Amino acid sequence: METVSTEALTRVWIISLVLGLVVTLVVAFLLIMIRNTARKILGGVQQIWTEGKLVANNTIQIPIYLTVTNQVVDQIYATAVKIIGGTKAIEQHAAGCPGCPACVFEHRKFA
């Protein structure tokens, strides 16, 4: 049986330790990269969650604002109908009025 020299054994141990250290450093580097990527993903998820809550909060308000908007539109529509009626009355009066005393008197009063 051949005996292995102490120098050969020392060399094998040193090479094994260096390779183990290199593998450990590579694994540590990769784990740090994974951790950093996970933190970036978590930051993005938190931002998406925050924005999602804001959107949900805004959409909850839509029925309330829609009701108020519809009430205002109804008021505007009613006023527009009255204006159209007044315009038609003025148009009918102007078509048949050759300068009636009431119109002439009112015209001079405001002139």
C-alpha positions as CSV (number, residue, x, y, z in Angstrom):
1,M,0.0,0.0,0.0
2,E,1.3,3.4,-0.9
3,T,1.5,6.1,1.7
4,V,0.4,9.6,0.9
5,S,2.8,12.3,1.8
6,T,1.9,15.0,4.3
7,E,2.5,17.6,1.6
8,A,-0.1,16.0,-0.7
9,L,-2.6,15.8,2.1
10,T,-2.0,19.4,3.0
11,R,-2.4,20.4,-0.6
12,V,-5.8,18.5,-0.9
13,W,-7.0,20.1,2.3
14,I,-6.1,23.6,1.2
15,I,-7.7,23.1,-2.2
16,S,-10.8,21.7,-0.5
17,L,-11.0,24.6,1.9
18,V,-10.5,27.1,-1.0
19,L,-13.2,25.5,-3.1
20,G,-15.5,25.3,-0.1
21,L,-14.9,29.0,0.6
22,V,-15.5,29.9,-3.1
23,V,-18.7,27.9,-3.2
24,T,-19.8,29.5,0.1
25,L,-19.1,33.0,-1.3
26,V,-21.0,32.3,-4.5
27,V,-24.0,30.9,-2.6
28,A,-23.9,33.9,-0.2
29,F,-23.8,36.3,-3.2
30,L,-26.7,34.6,-4.8
31,L,-28.7,34.6,-1.6
32,I,-28.1,38.3,-1.2
33,M,-29.2,38.9,-4.8
34,I,-32.4,36.9,-4.1
35,R,-33.0,38.9,-0.9
36,N,-32.5,42.2,-2.7
37,T,-34.9,41.1,-5.5
38,A,-37.5,40.0,-2.9
39,R,-37.3,43.4,-1.2
40,K,-37.8,45.2,-4.5
41,I,-40.8,42.9,-5.2
42,L,-42.2,43.5,-1.8
43,G,-41.8,47.3,-2.3
44,G,-43.7,47.1,-5.6
45,V,-46.4,44.9,-4.0
46,Q,-46.9,47.4,-1.2
47,Q,-47.2,50.3,-3.7
48,I,-49.7,48.3,-5.7
49,W,-51.7,47.5,-2.6
50,T,-51.7,51.2,-1.5
51,E,-52.8,52.3,-5.0
52,G,-55.4,49.6,-5.1
53,K,-56.9,50.8,-1.8
54,L,-57.0,54.4,-3.1
55,V,-58.8,53.3,-6.3
56,A,-61.3,51.2,-4.2
57,N,-61.9,54.2,-2.0
58,N,-62.6,56.4,-5.0
59,T,-64.9,53.9,-6.6
60,I,-66.9,53.6,-3.5
61,Q,-67.8,57.3,-3.8
62,I,-69.2,57.0,-7.3
63,P,-72.8,56.1,-6.4
64,I,-72.9,59.0,-3.9
65,Y,-71.5,61.5,-6.5
66,L,-73.7,60.0,-9.2
67,T,-76.9,60.7,-7.2
68,V,-75.8,64.3,-6.5
69,T,-74.9,64.8,-10.2
70,N,-78.2,63.4,-11.3
71,Q,-80.1,65.9,-9.0
72,V,-78.1,68.8,-10.3
73,V,-78.7,67.7,-13.9
74,D,-82.5,67.5,-13.2
75,Q,-82.4,71.1,-11.8
76,I,-80.4,72.3,-14.9
77,Y,-82.9,70.5,-17.2
78,A,-85.9,72.1,-15.4
79,T,-84.3,75.6,-15.7
80,A,-83.6,75.0,-19.3
81,V,-87.2,74.0,-20.0
82,K,-88.4,77.3,-18.3
83,I,-85.9,79.3,-20.4
84,I,-87.2,77.7,-23.6
85,G,-90.8,78.5,-22.5
86,G,-89.9,82.1,-21.8
87,T,-88.0,82.4,-25.1
88,K,-91.1,81.1,-27.0
89,A,-93.3,83.5,-25.1
90,I,-91.0,86.4,-26.1
91,E,-90.9,85.2,-29.7
92,Q,-94.7,85.0,-29.9
93,H,-95.1,88.5,-28.3
94,A,-92.6,90.0,-30.6
95,A,-94.2,88.5,-33.7
96,G,-97.6,90.1,-32.9
97,C,-96.4,93.3,-31.2
98,P,-96.3,96.4,-33.4
99,G,-95.0,98.4,-30.4
100,C,-97.8,98.1,-27.9
101,P,-97.9,100.8,-25.2
102,A,-96.9,98.4,-22.4
103,C,-93.8,97.4,-24.4
104,V,-92.9,101.0,-25.3
105,F,-93.4,102.2,-21.8
106,E,-91.3,99.3,-20.4
107,H,-88.6,100.0,-23.1
108,R,-88.4,103.8,-22.1
109,K,-88.4,102.9,-18.4
110,F,-85.1,100.8,-18.8
111,A,-83.4,102.9,-21.5
